[in-house]
Amino acid sequence: MSVVENLKSITEKITKLANKTERKEKEDFAFLYKQIQNEVVRERIRASGEWYIEYAIKYKRRFFIFSVIGIAAPLLITVFNSSSGDTKTLTALCSVSASFSSTFLAVSKCKEKWTNYRDAIELIKKELTLYAIDNTIDDPKEKDKLKTLVEKTEKIMQEEHDRWNSFLKDNDGTESKKTSAGEDEQKNNTD
């Protein structure tokens, strides 16, 4: 199997997995927004939430595909250069692939977009969960208990998400910039 066939196979597998993930994400999200009675608000939240899910997965997929190419191509160049025979064309193709993939990642900011969109959808899910508590539970004690539970679990998930984001820091040591409006609100709520 050639390098191109291997990359095509890997890309197809990633796409298949991403499509399955997207369907599951949208199903889970639908469970949260379907409780909203106002049709206009419900449709607005559905459309924006699905958009964030789609684009988070799209940019995550691009980030990983081009990162793999950026890692594999220089390794292949080393293999080709150490083998006997005429490998100038293969070496050139791998060099172009490595350069293109790193340039594409830098220009398109796939990682930053992926994490920003992921942050946005998680904040929307949190707000929908809190909305559900307010609108489905009548007992004030039970409502307070559930809100406390949600806040604690959301805090745990946010801390893990923050650790993951710090893991994805750029090579120069700067963290991905977050631009979601909900982040400022979240920071103010935790102070």
C-alpha positions as CSV (number, residue, x, y, z in Angstrom):
1,M,0.0,0.0,0.0
2,S,1.4,3.3,-1.0
3,V,1.8,6.4,1.2
4,V,-1.0,8.2,-0.6
5,E,-3.3,5.1,-0.2
6,N,-2.4,5.0,3.5
7,L,-3.2,8.7,4.0
8,K,-6.5,8.3,2.1
9,S,-7.4,5.3,4.3
10,I,-6.6,7.2,7.4
11,T,-8.6,10.3,6.2
12,E,-11.6,8.1,5.4
13,K,-11.5,6.5,8.9
14,I,-11.2,9.9,10.6
15,T,-14.1,11.2,8.5
16,K,-16.3,8.2,9.4
17,L,-15.5,8.6,13.1
18,A,-16.1,12.4,13.0
19,N,-19.5,11.8,11.3
20,K,-20.5,9.3,13.9
21,T,-19.3,11.7,16.7
22,E,-21.3,14.6,15.1
23,R,-24.5,12.6,15.0
24,K,-24.1,11.6,18.6
25,E,-23.3,15.2,19.7
26,K,-26.4,16.5,17.9
27,E,-28.6,13.9,19.4
28,D,-27.3,14.8,22.9
29,F,-27.7,18.5,22.2
30,A,-31.3,18.0,20.9
31,F,-32.3,16.4,24.2
32,L,-31.3,19.7,25.9
33,Y,-32.9,22.3,23.5
34,K,-36.2,20.4,22.8
35,Q,-37.5,21.4,26.2
36,I,-37.7,25.0,25.2
37,Q,-41.3,26.0,24.5
38,N,-40.7,29.1,22.5
39,E,-40.2,27.9,18.9
40,V,-38.1,30.9,17.8
41,V,-35.7,30.6,20.7
42,R,-35.6,26.8,20.4
43,E,-34.8,27.0,16.6
44,R,-32.1,29.7,17.2
45,I,-30.4,27.6,19.9
46,R,-30.7,24.5,17.7
47,A,-29.2,26.1,14.6
48,S,-26.3,27.8,16.5
49,G,-25.5,24.8,18.6
50,E,-25.5,22.5,15.6
51,W,-23.2,25.0,13.8
52,Y,-20.8,25.0,16.7
53,I,-20.8,21.2,16.9
54,E,-20.2,20.8,13.1
55,Y,-17.4,23.4,12.9
56,A,-15.7,22.2,16.1
57,I,-15.6,18.7,14.6
58,K,-14.5,20.0,11.2
59,Y,-11.6,22.0,12.6
60,K,-10.6,19.2,15.0
61,R,-10.5,16.8,12.0
62,R,-8.4,19.2,9.9
63,F,-6.1,19.9,12.8
64,F,-5.3,16.2,13.3
65,I,-5.1,15.3,9.6
66,F,-2.7,18.1,8.8
67,S,-0.7,17.5,12.0
68,V,-0.3,13.8,11.1
69,I,0.9,14.9,7.6
70,G,3.3,17.4,9.2
71,I,4.8,14.7,11.3
72,A,4.8,11.8,8.8
73,A,6.2,13.7,5.8
74,P,9.6,14.6,7.3
75,L,9.9,11.1,8.7
76,L,9.3,9.7,5.2
77,I,11.9,12.1,3.8
78,T,14.4,10.6,6.1
79,V,13.5,7.1,5.0
80,F,13.6,8.0,1.4
81,N,17.0,9.8,1.7
82,S,18.5,6.8,3.5
83,S,17.3,4.3,0.9
84,S,19.0,3.6,-2.4
85,G,17.4,4.5,-5.6
86,D,15.9,7.6,-7.1
87,T,13.7,9.1,-4.5
88,K,13.9,12.8,-5.5
89,T,10.3,13.0,-6.5
90,L,9.0,11.3,-3.4
91,T,11.3,13.5,-1.2
92,A,10.0,16.6,-3.0
93,L,6.3,15.5,-2.6
94,C,6.9,14.9,1.1
95,S,8.6,18.3,1.5
96,V,5.8,20.1,-0.2
97,S,3.2,18.2,1.9
98,A,5.0,19.0,5.2
99,S,5.3,22.7,4.2
100,F,1.7,22.9,3.1
101,S,0.3,21.2,6.2
102,S,2.3,23.4,8.6
103,T,1.4,26.6,6.6
104,F,-2.3,25.5,6.4
105,L,-2.4,24.9,10.2
106,A,-0.8,28.3,10.9
107,V,-3.0,30.3,8.6
108,S,-6.3,28.5,9.2
109,K,-5.9,28.4,13.0
110,C,-7.7,25.0,13.1
111,K,-6.7,24.3,16.7
112,E,-7.9,27.7,18.0
113,K,-11.2,27.5,16.1
114,W,-11.7,23.9,17.2
115,T,-11.2,24.8,20.9
116,N,-13.2,28.1,20.7
117,Y,-16.2,26.3,19.1
118,R,-16.0,23.5,21.5
119,D,-16.0,26.0,24.4
120,A,-19.0,27.7,23.0
121,I,-21.1,24.6,22.7
122,E,-20.2,23.4,26.2
123,L,-21.3,26.8,27.6
124,I,-24.6,26.5,25.7
125,K,-25.1,23.0,27.0
126,K,-24.5,24.2,30.6
127,E,-27.0,27.0,30.2
128,L,-29.6,24.7,28.7
129,T,-29.1,22.3,31.7
130,L,-29.6,25.1,34.2
131,Y,-32.7,26.3,32.2
132,A,-34.1,22.7,32.4
133,I,-33.7,22.7,36.2
134,D,-35.5,26.1,36.6
135,N,-38.4,25.0,34.3
136,T,-39.0,21.4,35.2
137,I,-38.5,21.2,39.0
138,D,-41.1,22.8,41.3
139,D,-39.6,21.8,44.7
140,P,-37.2,24.6,45.7
141,K,-35.0,22.3,47.8
142,E,-34.7,19.8,44.9
143,K,-34.0,22.6,42.5
144,D,-31.2,24.0,44.7
145,K,-29.7,20.5,45.0
146,L,-29.7,19.9,41.3
147,K,-28.3,23.4,40.6
148,T,-25.5,22.7,43.1
149,L,-24.8,19.3,41.4
150,V,-24.8,20.9,38.0
151,E,-22.5,23.7,39.0
152,K,-20.1,21.3,40.6
153,T,-20.0,18.9,37.7
154,E,-19.7,21.8,35.3
155,K,-16.8,23.1,37.3
156,I,-15.1,19.7,37.1
157,M,-15.6,19.5,33.4
158,Q,-14.4,23.0,32.9
159,E,-11.2,22.4,34.9
160,E,-10.5,19.3,32.8
161,H,-11.3,21.3,29.6
162,D,-8.9,24.0,30.8
163,R,-6.2,21.4,31.4
164,W,-6.8,20.0,27.9
165,N,-6.5,23.5,26.4
166,S,-3.3,24.2,28.3
167,F,-2.0,20.8,26.8
168,L,-2.8,22.2,23.3
169,K,-0.6,25.3,23.9
170,D,1.3,26.6,20.9
171,N,4.9,25.6,20.5
172,D,5.9,29.2,21.4
173,G,4.3,28.7,24.8
174,T,1.3,30.9,24.3
175,E,-2.1,29.5,25.0
176,S,-4.9,29.5,22.5
177,K,-6.9,32.7,22.7
178,K,-10.6,32.3,23.6
179,T,-13.1,34.7,22.3
180,S,-16.4,33.3,23.3
181,A,-18.7,35.8,25.0
182,G,-19.8,33.2,27.5
183,E,-16.2,32.9,28.9
184,D,-16.3,36.3,30.4
185,E,-19.6,35.6,32.0
186,Q,-18.3,32.3,33.3
187,K,-15.2,33.9,34.8
188,N,-17.4,36.5,36.5
189,N,-19.6,33.8,38.0
190,T,-16.7,31.9,39.4
191,D,-15.0,34.9,41.1
